[in-house]
């Protein structure tokens, strides 16, 4: 990305960073099966954006034995952003536990359900 090509509004970028974030936490058991499989929501706290920039950029994917992402074609770089900020990663909350007994996931707007079998053993 071009270094400090075009400045962005730091207050707008701070609001974007304050939005909820989600991650899929998967921790395997000793036998390789999933022991923990949760969708977790977390927020960034104490956000101070010191600078934010956008500009032209390129993307280079590197080979990795466990994730062959370099084989994916990069068709177009839509945007690039560089944000320098001080922040604290807040504690998360479990939105959905995929391995809980009788856990079902309702797909929004479709009315269909996907039954996720809990690990009984």
N, C-alpha and C positions, 0 to 999 in steps of 0.2 A: 504494500500500500504506500502511496506517496506520503512522505513524512509531513504531518500537520498541514495537509493540502487545503482543507476547508474546515473552519471551526464550526462546531455544533453548539446549540444552546445547552449549557450544563444543567439548568433546572429541568428541562424536558428529559434529558438523559437520566437524571436522578429519579424522576417519577417512573420512568421505564424500569429502572433497577429495583424500585420498591414494589413492583408488581409481584404476585406470587410465582414461585418457580416450582417445578415438579421434577422428581427423579424416580426411576424404578430401581429399588434396592433389592438385589438378588445376592444372597449369601448361601453358598453350597454347603451341604452336609459332608461328612467325611467320605461317604460313598458316592459323591458326585451329584446326588439329587438336590433339588432346591430345599433348603431348610427355612430360609426367609425369602419371601417374594411379596414386596409391598410397594404400593404407589404412595410416595411421600411428598407432602407440600411443605415448602419452607419459604421464609422471607429473608431478605437482606435487611440489616438494620444499621443505624448510625452511618448513613450514606453521605459522604462528602465527595462530590465529583470535582476533581481538580482540573480536568480538561477533557474535551471530547472532539474528535475530528473524523471526517469522512473524506474519501477520495478514491481514485482509481486503484484497483488491486488485481492481483493474480493469485491463483490457487494451485499449489503443487502438492499432490498426494504421494506419500512414500509407501513402499512395500513393507508389509509386516507379516510374519509367519502365521499369526492367529487372526488377523483381520486384513484380508487382501483388498483394502480400499483403493489402492493404486490402480486396480483394474477398472474402477468406475470412471466413465468419461466425464470430464468437466466441460459441460456444454456452454455455460455462460456464468459469469460472476455478476450477481445482481446488485450487490452493494457491499461495502466494507466500512467498518467503524473501529476506531481505537478510542477506548475510554480509560482514563486514569482516575482511580477513585480509592478512597479509604472506606472500608465497610466491615461489618461484622456479619458472619453467617449465623442466622438465628436458628433456634431449635426447630425441628420439623414435627409435623403431625401426620399420622398415617391416615391417608384418604381411603385406601382399600387394601385389605390383606387378602391376597389371592389364595393363600393356603389355609385360611380359616375354615373350620368345618361348615359345610353348606354354603360356602361363599359363591355368590352369583354376581355377575357383572351385567348390568343393564345398559345396552347401547342406546345412547340418547337419540330419540326421535324415531327409532325403528320398531320398538315394542318387542324385539326379540331378546332372548336371554342366552347367555353362554354360561354353562355350568362348568365351574372349575373344580375338579375333584381335589379334596384335601388329602394330604398325606396322612393316612390312617396309622401308619406304623411307627 
